[in-house]
Amino acid sequence: MSPLIKTLFLAAALALGTAASAYTLEEFEFDSPQQQQEFRELIAKLRCLVCQNESLAGSQAELAQDLRNEVYKMMRAGQSKDEILDFLVSRYGDFVLYDPPLKPSTYILWFGPFVLIGIGAVFLLRTLMRKKSTTDQDLTDEDRERLRQMLTAEGGKTDQPS
């Protein structure tokens, strides 16, 4: 590969890498450090709906950027944290919260993993108990003689006396 192609490839990779990580929380301007801190705390409590395992604060997904902008606009409009959270929950459901409340509609989120672990443990125990209950059957004298003949026919040695 020529040096020119390598240089172009490297430049393209750097440009794409920079574009992907271009977002920062510094692009939002606040009247006070307290307001900025409240914004950071709020977006840390919200889940990115695309990534699902990242908060809005850490996600680089386009939807996460849109939601950060929406939260920022609502804060600038004077809405409280609770009002913003209520709006987002009504729009996206409890899944948008990193720590969803314990209520009947979220029982599966809270207890589902434990139920699955319990089901797996039951199957594991059943398998182990079934295996334990089947004892190895002793070989009959006929089977031993047949086995000895097979081993000696192949040139193997047997440990049992004839």
N, CA, C and O of each residue as an XYZ file, in Angstrom:
648
protein
N       0.855     -1.172      0.000
C       0.000      0.000      0.000
C       0.908      1.244      0.000
O       1.875      1.327      0.756
N       0.577      2.171     -0.840
C       1.422      3.358     -0.970
C       1.238      4.284      0.240
O       0.204      4.239      0.906
N       2.234      5.113      0.516
C       2.144      6.046      1.642
C       0.966      7.010      1.510
O       0.376      7.406      2.516
N       0.623      7.387      0.290
C      -0.492      8.309      0.078
C      -1.807      7.659      0.498
O      -2.633      8.290      1.158
N      -1.999      6.405      0.116
C      -3.235      5.698      0.470
C      -3.302      5.501      1.981
O      -4.363      5.664      2.585
N      -2.172      5.151      2.589
C      -2.135      4.993      4.042
C      -2.502      6.292      4.746
O      -3.253      6.291      5.721
N      -1.968      7.397      4.244
C      -2.246      8.702      4.835
C      -3.719      9.060      4.692
O      -4.331      9.549      5.642
N      -4.293      8.825      3.522
C      -5.714      9.110      3.304
C      -6.589      8.229      4.191
O      -7.572      8.698      4.765
N      -6.232      6.962      4.300
C      -6.975      6.039      5.144
C      -6.931      6.490      6.604
O      -7.954      6.486      7.288
N      -5.758      6.876      7.076
C      -5.599      7.346      8.445
C      -6.396      8.627      8.688
O      -7.036      8.776      9.729
N      -6.356      9.544      7.729
C      -7.105     10.801      7.857
C      -8.609     10.531      7.914
O      -9.322     11.148      8.705
N      -9.092      9.613      7.080
C     -10.517      9.279      7.086
C     -10.912      8.639      8.413
O     -11.961      8.959      8.972
N     -10.074      7.734      8.916
C     -10.367      7.077     10.187
C     -10.416      8.088     11.326
O     -11.292      8.019     12.188
N      -9.476      9.022     11.327
C      -9.477     10.047     12.371
C     -10.694     10.951     12.274
O     -11.278     11.321     13.292
N     -11.078     11.307     11.059
C     -12.245     12.167     10.869
C     -13.514     11.473     11.343
O     -14.347     12.086     12.010
N     -13.664     10.200     11.000
C     -14.854      9.468     11.428
C     -14.846      9.252     12.934
O     -15.890      9.346     13.579
N     -13.694      8.969     13.492
C     -13.589      8.772     14.937
C     -13.912     10.040     15.695
O     -14.560      9.991     16.741
N     -13.475     11.159     15.188
C     -13.747     12.441     15.827
C     -15.230     12.773     15.739
O     -15.806     13.289     16.697
N     -15.847     12.485     14.612
C     -17.273     12.776     14.457
C     -18.110     11.934     15.402
O     -19.114     12.407     15.936
N     -17.705     10.687     15.612
C     -18.473      9.798     16.479
C     -18.374     10.231     17.942
O     -19.316     10.025     18.708
N     -17.273     10.813     18.330
C     -17.127     11.212     19.727
C     -17.190     12.724     19.906
O     -16.658     13.258     20.879
N     -17.831     13.404     18.985
C     -17.837     14.860     18.999
C     -18.735     15.451     20.090
O     -18.525     16.594     20.496
N     -19.733     14.698     20.574
C     -20.635     15.273     21.553
C     -19.927     15.428     22.893
O     -19.098     14.600     23.272
N     -20.260     16.481     23.593
C     -19.811     16.631     24.978
C     -20.926     17.337     25.729
O     -21.810     17.948     25.129
N     -20.871     17.246     27.021
C     -21.876     17.935     27.826
C     -21.548     19.411     27.963
O     -22.343     20.183     28.501
N     -20.381     19.803     27.479
C     -19.971     21.201     27.574
C     -20.731     22.088     26.589
O     -20.710     23.312     26.714
N     -21.396     21.481     25.620
C     -22.133     22.292     24.647
C     -23.374     22.932     25.255
O     -23.947     23.850     24.668
N     -23.795     22.460     26.421
C     -24.956     23.019     27.098
C     -24.500     24.132     28.040
O     -23.561     23.961     28.817
N     -25.183     25.272     27.954
C     -24.835     26.417     28.799
C     -25.899     26.583     29.882
O     -27.097     26.474     29.623
N     -25.433     26.847     31.094
C     -26.333     26.976     32.236
C     -26.076     28.298     32.952
O     -25.008     28.899     32.834
N     -27.095     28.731     33.699
C     -26.991     29.978     34.437
C     -26.112     29.826     35.682
O     -25.487     30.787     36.131
N     -26.073     28.612     36.232
C     -25.300     28.403     37.459
C     -24.687     27.005     37.452
O     -25.172     26.110     36.759
N     -23.633     26.825     38.218
C     -23.048     25.485     38.350
C     -24.044     24.489     38.967
O     -23.999     23.297     38.662
N     -24.932     24.976     39.824
C     -25.938     24.111     40.439
C     -26.891     23.561     39.376
O     -27.239     22.381     39.396
N     -27.306     24.421     38.451
C     -28.196     23.988     37.373
C     -27.487     22.959     36.475
O     -28.099     21.988     36.029
N     -26.215     23.181     36.225
C     -25.441     22.241     35.422
C     -25.342     20.887     36.138
O     -25.462     19.834     35.511
N     -25.122     20.928     37.454
C     -25.033     19.698     38.243
C     -26.361     18.944     38.231
O     -26.377     17.719     38.111
N     -27.468     19.664     38.354
C     -28.794     19.036     38.312
C     -29.022     18.361     36.964
O     -29.572     17.261     36.899
N     -28.597     19.023     35.888
C     -28.729     18.452     34.545
C     -27.921     17.160     34.446
O     -28.418     16.152     33.943
N     -26.694     17.188     34.919
C     -25.837     15.992     34.860
C     -26.431     14.848     35.685
O     -26.414     13.698     35.245
N     -26.951     15.150     36.865
C     -27.564     14.120     37.702
C     -28.802     13.534     37.036
O     -29.040     12.327     37.096
N     -29.587     14.400     36.401
C     -30.815     13.950     35.764
C     -30.522     13.041     34.569
O     -31.142     11.985     34.437
N     -29.600     13.428     33.708
C     -29.332     12.580     32.544
C     -28.585     11.303     32.937
O     -28.571     10.333     32.179
N     -27.967     11.301     34.115
C     -27.340     10.063     34.597
C     -28.397      9.073     35.090
O     -28.143      7.869     35.116
N     -29.579      9.562     35.481
C     -30.668      8.700     35.940
C     -31.470      8.111     34.790
O     -32.275      7.202     34.993
N     -31.253      8.625     33.581
C     -32.044      8.197     32.429
C     -31.251      7.241     31.554
O     -30.052      7.418     31.341
N     -31.942      6.224     31.050
C     -31.329      5.187     30.227
C     -31.426      5.575     28.750
O     -32.445      6.094     28.294
N     -30.352      5.314     28.022
C     -30.389      5.501     26.569
C     -31.283      4.406     25.999
O     -31.067      3.226     26.273
N     -32.265      4.778     25.227
C     -33.210      3.811     24.689
C     -32.617      2.996     23.546
O     -33.172      1.961     23.178
N     -31.515      3.438     22.988
C     -30.850      2.696     21.915
C     -29.832      1.738     22.519
O     -29.846      0.542     22.228
N     -28.959      2.262     23.350
C     -27.876      1.447     23.936
C     -28.400      0.529     25.027
O     -27.930     -0.603     25.144
N     -29.342      0.971     25.816
C     -30.015      0.258     26.887
C     -29.129     -0.067     28.085
O     -29.658     -0.333     29.165
N     -27.839     -0.058     27.944
C     -27.002     -0.319     29.113
C     -26.152      0.903     29.444
O     -25.206      0.812     30.226
N     -26.485      2.023     28.861
C     -25.772      3.268     29.137
C     -26.773      4.340     29.531
O     -27.935      4.310     29.127
N     -26.303      5.274     30.317
C     -27.156      6.407     30.665
C     -27.121      7.414     29.519
O     -26.300      7.314     28.608
N     -28.018      8.374     29.583
C     -27.994      9.442     28.572
C     -26.705     10.233     28.655
O     -26.241     10.782     27.656
N     -26.128     10.291     29.841
C     -24.891     11.051     30.014
C     -23.733     10.418     29.258
O     -22.856     11.131     28.771
N     -23.711      9.096     29.151
C     -22.574      8.423     28.539
C     -22.788      7.963     27.119
O     -21.824      7.602     26.444
N     -24.018      7.963     26.642
C     -24.313      7.422     25.319
C     -23.988      8.412     24.215
O     -24.160      9.622     24.366
N     -23.514      7.869     23.101
C     -23.241      8.701     21.939
C     -24.267      8.486     20.824
O     -24.091      8.984     19.712
N     -25.321      7.755     21.117
C     -26.358      7.511     20.117
C     -27.076      8.823     19.778
O     -27.167      9.733     20.602
N     -27.573      8.892     18.564
C     -28.257     10.104     18.110
C     -29.519     10.377     18.943
O     -29.815     11.526     19.272
N     -30.255      9.314     19.278
C     -31.446      9.478     20.102
C     -31.078     10.011     21.488
O     -31.806     10.823     22.059
N     -29.952      9.553     22.022
C     -29.512     10.045     23.324
C     -29.222     11.541     23.256
O     -29.558     12.286     24.177
N     -28.607     11.972     22.179
C     -28.334     13.407     22.013
C     -29.651     14.189     21.939
O     -29.774     15.269     22.517
N     -30.631     13.629     21.222
C     -31.941     14.285     21.133
C     -32.606     14.375     22.506
O     -33.187     15.403     22.854
N     -32.520     13.308     23.274
C     -33.128     13.322     24.611
C     -32.395     14.281     25.546
O     -33.026     14.953     26.362
N     -31.071     14.351     25.435
C     -30.322     15.334     26.245
C     -30.779     16.746     25.886
O     -30.977     17.580     26.770
N     -30.943     17.012     24.604
C     -31.415     18.338     24.167
C     -32.811     18.619     24.710
O     -33.103     19.732     25.146
N     -33.671     17.601     24.683
C     -35.038     17.765     25.184
C     -35.018     18.076     26.685
O     -35.719     18.976     27.146
N     -34.215     17.326     27.437
C     -34.103     17.565     28.878
C     -33.542     18.965     29.130
O     -34.020     19.673     30.016
N     -32.549     19.359     28.369
C     -31.944     20.686     28.509
C     -32.996     21.783     28.272
O     -33.098     22.730     29.051
N     -33.773     21.643     27.191
C     -34.807     22.645     26.878
C     -35.841     22.717     27.999
O     -36.273     23.806     28.377
N     -36.234     21.569     28.526
C     -37.238     21.553     29.591
C     -36.687     22.197     30.867
O     -37.405     22.909     31.570
N     -35.411     21.943     31.158
C     -34.809     22.580     32.333
C     -34.719     24.082     32.139
O     -34.997     24.850     33.060
N     -34.334     24.501     30.952
C     -34.225     25.940     30.664
C     -35.602     26.606     30.716
O     -35.701     27.798     31.007
N     -36.663     25.844     30.437
C     -38.022     26.385     30.488
C     -38.548     26.450     31.924
O     -39.651     26.940     32.167
N     -37.750     25.952     32.872
C     -38.128     26.065     34.274
C     -38.851     24.859     34.839
O     -39.371     24.921     35.953
N     -38.896     23.773     34.105
C     -39.564     22.582     34.627
C     -38.666     21.900     35.666
O     -37.440     21.920     35.566
N     -39.315     21.301     36.658
C     -38.569     20.627     37.724
C     -38.124     19.239     37.256
O     -38.571     18.738     36.224
N     -37.230     18.634     38.047
C     -36.768     17.274     37.731
C     -37.942     16.306     37.653
O     -38.020     15.481     36.743
N     -38.852     16.414     38.616
C     -40.001     15.505     38.653
C     -40.887     15.678     37.420
O     -41.382     14.695     36.868
N     -41.086     16.914     36.992
C     -41.894     17.151     35.789
C     -41.220     16.555     34.557
O     -41.880     15.963     33.703
N     -39.927     16.713     34.473
C     -39.183     16.168     33.326
C     -39.244     14.646     33.346
O     -39.488     14.018     32.315
N     -39.022     14.050     34.520
C     -39.083     12.594     34.632
C     -40.480     12.071     34.304
O     -40.619     11.068     33.605
N     -41.516     12.750     34.807
C     -42.889     12.336     34.518
C     -43.165     12.381     33.016
O     -43.790     11.474     32.466
N     -42.701     13.431     32.364
C     -42.892     13.555     30.914
C     -42.209     12.403     30.172
O     -42.812     11.779     29.298
N     -40.959     12.126     30.522
C     -40.211     11.074     29.819
C     -40.788      9.690     30.100
O     -40.826      8.843     29.208
N     -41.241      9.454     31.340
C     -41.844      8.164     31.662
C     -43.171      7.997     30.935
O     -43.482      6.908     30.453
N     -43.956      9.072     30.853
C     -45.236      8.964     30.141
C     -45.007      8.729     28.649
O     -45.829      8.097     27.985
N     -43.919      9.225     28.135
C     -43.624      9.085     26.701
C     -42.941      7.763     26.371
O     -43.262      7.141     25.359
N     -41.991      7.320     27.221
C     -41.180      6.139     26.907
C     -41.385      4.975     27.872
O     -40.860      3.888     27.634
N     -42.125      5.171     28.939
C     -42.344      4.106     29.906
C     -41.256      4.099     30.975
O     -40.292      4.862     30.913
N     -41.435      3.220     31.955
C     -40.494      3.138     33.074
C     -39.112      2.674     32.632
O     -38.136      2.862     33.357
N     -39.022      2.073     31.455
C     -37.736      1.568     30.975
C     -36.722      2.692     30.785
O     -35.517      2.441     30.802
N     -37.190      3.931     30.605
C     -36.279      5.055     30.410
C     -35.504      5.379     31.684
O     -34.469      6.044     31.634
N     -36.007      4.908     32.824
C     -35.340      5.157     34.102
C     -34.318      4.058     34.358
O     -34.601      2.877     34.157
N     -33.133      4.451     34.801
C     -32.113      3.459     35.135
C     -32.523      2.662     36.359
O     -32.137      1.500     36.488
N     -33.280      3.243     37.245
C     -33.748      2.585     38.456
C     -35.274      2.676     38.483
O     -35.831      3.529     39.173
N     -35.963      1.791     37.726
C     -37.425      1.905     37.644
C     -38.079      1.619     38.996
O     -37.543      0.850     39.794
N     -39.233      2.234     39.255
C     -39.908      2.021     40.538
C     -40.469      0.601     40.628
O     -40.749     -0.034     39.612
N     -40.626      0.119     41.854
C     -41.193     -1.208     42.076
C     -42.706     -1.083     42.084
O     -43.295     -0.562     43.032
N     -43.330     -1.566     41.015
C     -44.785     -1.566     40.904
C     -45.170     -2.727     39.991
O     -44.304     -3.278     39.311
N     -46.432     -3.108     39.958
C     -46.814     -4.296     39.188
C     -46.320     -4.308     37.732
O     -45.971     -5.367     37.212
N     -46.290     -3.180     37.096
C     -45.860     -3.168     35.695
C     -44.352     -3.353     35.534
O     -43.880     -3.621     34.429
N     -43.592     -3.215     36.619
C     -42.138     -3.404     36.525
C     -41.665     -4.641     37.279
O     -40.460     -4.844     37.431
N     -42.591     -5.470     37.754
C     -42.187     -6.683     38.471
C     -41.265     -7.548     37.616
O     -40.309     -8.128     38.132
N     -41.537     -7.639     36.333
C     -40.703     -8.490     35.478
C     -39.271     -7.957     35.410
O     -38.325     -8.740     35.328
N     -39.105     -6.634     35.442
C     -37.759     -6.070     35.441
C     -37.023     -6.388     36.739
O     -35.824     -6.666     36.731
N     -37.742     -6.345     37.843
C     -37.120     -6.546     39.145
C     -36.938     -8.020     39.499
O     -35.903     -8.405     40.044
N     -37.941     -8.845     39.191
C     -37.915    -10.236     39.659
C     -37.635    -11.249     38.548
O     -37.345    -12.412     38.830
N     -37.720    -10.821     37.302
C     -37.498    -11.730     36.177
C     -36.169    -12.470     36.239
O     -36.152    -13.687     36.056
N     -35.058    -11.787     36.489
C     -33.779    -12.506     36.555
C     -33.750    -13.570     37.653
O     -33.183    -14.645     37.457
N     -34.357    -13.279     38.801
C     -34.372    -14.250     39.889
C     -35.232    -15.463     39.532
O     -34.888    -16.593     39.877
N     -36.347    -15.229     38.845
C     -37.206    -16.333     38.405
C     -36.441    -17.220     37.420
O     -36.497    -18.446     37.519
N     -35.735    -16.614     36.481
C     -34.960    -17.397     35.518
C     -33.844    -18.191     36.202
O     -33.589    -19.340     35.840
N     -33.186    -17.590     37.178
C     -32.146    -18.311     37.925
C     -32.771    -19.475     38.687
O     -32.195    -20.562     38.735
N     -33.937    -19.262     39.280
C     -34.631    -20.330     40.009
C     -35.018    -21.482     39.093
O     -34.842    -22.646     39.452
N     -35.542    -21.169     37.914
C     -35.912    -22.213     36.953
C     -34.669    -22.997     36.536
O     -34.702    -24.225     36.450
N     -33.588    -22.291     36.280
C     -32.335    -22.966     35.919
C     -31.840    -23.868     37.040
O     -31.347    -24.965     36.780
N     -31.968    -23.414     38.291
C     -31.526    -24.223     39.432
C     -32.373    -25.480     39.568
O     -31.849    -26.550     39.876
N     -33.688    -25.360     39.340
C     -34.570    -26.532     39.414
C     -34.158    -27.563     38.367
O     -34.048    -28.749     38.680
N     -33.931    -27.128     37.138
C     -33.512    -28.059     36.087
C     -32.157    -28.684     36.405
O     -31.951    -29.874     36.165
N     -31.243    -27.901     36.937
C     -29.927    -28.430     37.303
C     -30.060    -29.493     38.393
O     -29.462    -30.564     38.293
N     -30.843    -29.198     39.431
C     -31.040    -30.161     40.508
C     -31.722    -31.429     40.009
O     -31.336    -32.533     40.392
N     -32.737    -31.278     39.154
C     -33.415    -32.458     38.603
C     -32.443    -33.323     37.820
O     -32.467    -34.549     37.931
N     -31.592    -32.690     37.033
C     -30.625    -33.442     36.246
C     -29.630    -34.151     37.146
O     -29.309    -35.318     36.919
N     -29.140    -33.460     38.163
C     -28.180    -34.074     39.084
C     -28.812    -35.210     39.881
O     -28.181    -36.248     40.080
N     -30.040    -35.029     40.337
C     -30.720    -36.081     41.099
C     -31.018    -37.292     40.225
O     -30.891    -38.431     40.674
N     -31.408    -37.052     38.996
C     -31.692    -38.150     38.077
C     -30.421    -38.945     37.800
O     -30.445    -40.174     37.737
N     -29.317    -38.232     37.636
C     -28.050    -38.897     37.365
C     -27.605    -39.698     38.583
O     -27.049    -40.787     38.441
N     -27.846    -39.166     39.772
C     -27.444    -39.839     41.004
C     -28.287    -41.091     41.235
O     -27.784    -42.093     41.744
N     -29.566    -41.038     40.863
C     -30.455    -42.162     41.129
C     -30.197    -43.343     40.194
O     -30.534    -44.475     40.542
N     -29.620    -43.117     39.039
C     -29.296    -44.224     38.142
C     -27.912    -44.726     38.506
O     -26.908    -44.058     38.262
N     -27.875    -45.910     39.090
C     -26.594    -46.477     39.493
C     -25.968    -47.200     38.320
O     -26.658    -47.679     37.420
N     -24.692    -47.268     38.345
C     -24.001    -48.034     37.314
C     -24.313    -49.507     37.544
O     -24.166    -50.028     38.649
N     -24.740    -50.153     36.487
C     -25.066    -51.571     36.609
C     -23.780    -52.376     36.536
O     -22.906    -52.123     35.707
N     -23.695    -53.347     37.421
C     -22.535    -54.221     37.393
C     -22.612    -55.111     36.161
O     -23.692    -55.491     35.710
N     -21.461    -55.425     35.641
C     -21.402    -56.304     34.477
C     -21.679    -57.741     34.913
O     -21.245    -58.184     35.976
N     -22.401    -58.438     34.077
C     -22.628    -59.856     34.348
C     -21.373    -60.628     33.971
O     -20.483    -60.105     33.301
N     -21.317    -61.875     34.412
C     -20.164    -62.713     34.083
C     -20.030    -62.886     32.572
O     -18.922    -62.915     32.037
N     -21.174    -63.001     31.890
C     -21.153    -63.128     30.426
C     -20.537    -61.887     29.780
O     -19.719    -61.996     28.866
N     -20.939    -60.699     30.266
C     -20.423    -59.448     29.708
C     -18.922    -59.318     29.952
O     -18.181    -58.862     29.081
N     -18.480    -59.723     31.141
C     -17.049    -59.661     31.444
C     -16.254    -60.579     30.517
O     -15.194    -60.205     30.015
N     -16.775    -61.774     30.300
C     -16.083    -62.732     29.428
C     -16.032    -62.211     27.999
O     -15.005    -62.322     27.330
N     -17.138    -61.645     27.532
C     -17.178    -61.078     26.179
C     -16.191    -59.914     26.053
O     -15.495    -59.795     25.045
N     -16.133    -59.073     27.060
C     -15.217    -57.941     27.061
C     -13.767    -58.422     27.064
O     -12.927    -57.878     26.347
N     -13.473    -59.457     27.883
C     -12.120    -59.999     27.929
C     -11.727    -60.575     26.577
O     -10.590    -60.400     26.137
N     -12.643    -61.251     25.919
C     -12.366    -61.840     24.606
C     -12.122    -60.741     23.573
O     -11.237    -60.861     22.726
N     -12.910    -59.675     23.649
C     -12.726    -58.568     22.701
C     -11.369    -57.906     22.897
O     -10.689    -57.571     21.927
N     -10.982    -57.719     24.145
C      -9.699    -57.075     24.416
C      -8.531    -57.954     24.009
O      -7.548    -57.460     23.458
N      -8.624    -59.249     24.273
C      -7.517    -60.134     23.895
C      -7.466    -60.333     22.391
O      -6.391    -60.558     21.835
N      -8.610    -60.253     21.721
C      -8.624    -60.394     20.267
C      -7.902    -59.219     19.607
O      -7.319    -59.374     18.534
N      -7.938    -58.068     20.231
C      -7.274    -56.897     19.664
C      -5.833    -56.789     20.145
O      -5.138    -55.836     19.792
N      -5.387    -57.715     20.918
C      -3.998    -57.700     21.372
C      -3.820    -56.925     22.649
O      -2.685    -56.656     23.042
N      -4.884    -56.557     23.308
C      -4.768    -55.823     24.553
C      -4.601    -56.778     25.723
O      -4.884    -57.969     25.600
N      -4.161    -56.281     26.819
C      -3.986    -57.085     28.025
C      -5.157    -56.822     28.956
O      -5.716    -55.725     28.961
N      -5.517    -57.786     29.712
C      -6.560    -57.608     30.714
C      -5.937    -57.744     32.079
O      -4.968    -58.481     32.261
N      -6.486    -57.041     33.028
C      -5.995    -57.095     34.404
C      -6.652    -58.220     35.187
O      -6.191    -58.589     36.267
N      -7.723    -58.757     34.639
C      -8.447    -59.788     35.378
C      -7.853    -61.156     35.073
O      -7.459    -61.427     33.939
N      -7.789    -62.012     36.077
C      -7.269    -63.354     35.834
C      -8.283    -64.186     35.027
O      -9.489    -63.960     35.119
N      -7.794    -65.123     34.259
C      -8.664    -65.943     33.432
C      -9.296    -67.065     34.198
O     -10.060    -67.846     33.630
